[in-house]
Amino acid sequence: LINADTDQPVPGFDPIENGTVLNLASLPTRKLNVRANTQPEKVGSVLFVLDGRPRDRAEWRAPYALFGDATKGDYSAWTPAAGEHTLSAIPYEHVDARGQAGRALTLVFYVVTPRGK
């Protein structure tokens, strides 16, 4: 989980564990992003699938971020809606999610917000 204000990982959420609960009231910001840490560190591209919907394009340059980055490491902001979310990151050997797919990582996380917020 990335703080898009500081472009740094959110302490305690690097990596995000399956079943994690994100309480937006206790995070340092609501401007977030998610980075895929790949093995090997450099792959052809990473396709993110959030709640069953693939993103419109695969990330082909590190950092591989769910909502992209303007320049290397300047993360775009996203505020997740409250509720349950399923996120998959699928590495590919070539750009644009082409070629051989690697092992996907899928996790479920939950977002809560304070009442009335």
Backbone hydrogen bonds, N-H to C=O, Kabsch-Sander energy under -0.5 kcal/mol:
donor,donor_aa,acceptor,acceptor_aa,energy
2,I,33,N,-3.2
3,N,8,Q,-3.0
4,A,2,I,-0.8
4,A,31,K,-2.6
5,D,31,K,-0.6
7,D,3,N,-2.5
8,Q,3,N,-0.9
10,V,1,L,-2.6
13,F,10,V,-2.3
17,E,15,P,-0.5
19,G,108,V,-3.5
20,T,17,E,-1.9
20,T,108,V,-0.5
22,L,20,T,-0.5
22,L,110,Y,-3.9
23,N,21,V,-0.7
24,L,22,L,-0.8
24,L,112,V,-2.6
26,S,23,N,-1.7
27,L,23,N,-0.8
32,L,30,R,-1.1
32,L,78,W,-2.7
33,N,2,I,-1.3
36,A,64,Y,-3.1
37,N,35,R,-0.6
38,T,36,A,-0.8
44,G,92,Y,-1.4
45,S,92,Y,-1.6
46,V,59,E,-2.5
47,L,90,I,-2.6
48,F,46,V,-0.5
49,V,88,S,-2.5
50,L,53,R,-2.2
51,D,49,V,-0.6
51,D,86,T,-3.5
53,R,50,L,-1.8
55,R,48,F,-2.7
59,E,46,V,-2.6
60,W,58,A,-0.5
64,Y,36,A,-0.6
65,A,63,P,-1.0
66,L,34,V,-3.1
68,G,65,A,-1.3
70,A,74,D,-2.5
74,D,71,T,-2.8
75,Y,73,G,-1.1
76,S,68,G,-2.3
78,W,32,L,-1.5
83,G,111,V,-2.7
85,H,109,F,-2.9
87,L,107,L,-2.9
88,S,49,V,-2.4
89,A,105,L,-2.2
90,I,47,L,-2.6
92,Y,45,S,-2.9
93,E,100,Q,-1.7
94,H,98,R,-1.9
97,A,94,H,-0.5
98,R,94,H,-0.7
98,R,95,V,-0.8
102,G,91,P,-3.6
105,L,89,A,-2.1
106,T,104,A,-0.5
107,L,87,L,-2.5
109,F,85,H,-2.5
110,Y,20,T,-2.8
111,V,83,G,-2.6
112,V,22,L,-2.6
117,K,114,P,-1.8
